[in-house]
């Protein structure tokens, strides 16, 4: 017979249920508990985050979502993906998926980052037992 070699997919997921996280930062910052380290081949990595978010201020404020690789490279550009808020205290699905460029074959750390922009209010990511936040990373094999 013939034999074949199957390379396993590298993946990891973290789920935060330890409580809500807030930020007043207009600069992207790591979401507590949303970090994954994978040792990859020379391949891209597909990243995803899903959580429930809200903002303390009125319409027009924005929650910014992004991923960072190895504390240096922003995956969704410098401005990230924007979730515009249209009412104070309303919960939104803050979800983002993006793929990195090909990485070097090495250990890499992936962080989900977020910020608030607008009228200097407070953004909240609802990560409690009722509304968990999920961050995942999957190496895409060439």
N, C-alpha and C positions, 0 to 999 in steps of 0.2 A: 504494500500500500504506500500511499504518499503521506507525508506529514506536513502540517502547516503550523506556522507560528502566529499566534494572536497576541498583539501587544495590548495589555489591559489599559483601560481608560483611567486616568487620574482625575479624581474629583473629591470635593469636600463641601460640606454645608455646615453653617452655624445658625442656630436659632436662638434669638434673644427673647426671654420671657421674664427677665429679672426686674422689669419696671421701665417706665417711660424715660426717654432721654430728651433733654432740651438743649437748644443752642440759641445764643444771641449773636453769634459770629457771622459777619458778612463774608468771611474768608472760609474756604472749604476746610473742614476739620473732620477727623475720624469719628465715626459713630462708635461709641463704646461697645465692645463685644463683637464687632463686625470686621474681623481680620482673619485671613486664611493664608497659610503657607503651604505651597506645593513645590515639589522638585519635578520640573518638567523637562521634556526634550526640547528641541528647537522648533517649537510649535506655538500657535496662538492659544489663548485661554478665553473661554466664554464665561462672562461674569453676569450675575443677576442679583437683584435685591427687590424685596417686596415688603412693604410695611404700611401702616396707617399713620398719616401725619396731619397736623393742623398748625395754624398760625394764630397768634394772639391779636393781631391787628386786622384792620379792615381790608376791603377789596384792593387788589393791585399789588399786594405783597407777593413775594415769590420764595419758594423753597427750592434750593439748587441741589441736584443729585449728581454724583460722579464716582468714579473708581480711581484709585491710585495704585501703581505697581512699584514696589521697592522704594517707597517714599520719594519717588522722583517723577514718574511719568503719569500724567492724567490721561485716562482712556477716552473720555468724551470731550476732549478739548479743554481749554482754560475756562470756558464759561459753563460747562456741564449741561445737563438737561434741566429744564425749568418746569416747576409745578406752580401755576399761578393760583392764588387764593382769591375766592370771590366773596367770602363771608367769614367773619370772625368766629373762631371756634368750630367751624365745620370740619369734619374729618374727610380726608382724601386718600385715595390709593396712591402712595408714592412708590412707583415701580419703575425699574430701569434694567435694561439688558444691553450689554455691549461686548464686543470682542476686541482683544488686544491685537497688536501686530505680532508677528513671530517673535518669540522670546529666545534668549540664549538657553542652552541646556544647562540648567542650574536650579538652585532653590530660589523661589520668588515669593514675596509677600504681597498680598492683595488686600486693600482696605476699601471699604465703602465710606465715602465722604459726603458731607452735606453742609449747607449753610442757609442762612436766611438773608433775604435782600428786600429792601423796601423802607418801611418806616421804623426800623430799629426795634422791632418787637421780638417775641420769643417763638421759635419754631419747636414743635414737640413731635417726636416720633413715638407712637404708642406701641410699646414693646412689653406689654404685661402678659399675664396668663390668658387673657381674653383675646388680645390682639398681638400675636407674636410677630417679630421681624425676622425675615429669613434672608441670608446672604449665601450665595453658592458660587463655586468656581469649577469649571470642567475643562481639562486640556482637550483641544481639538487636534486629533492626530491627522497628519498629512497623508 
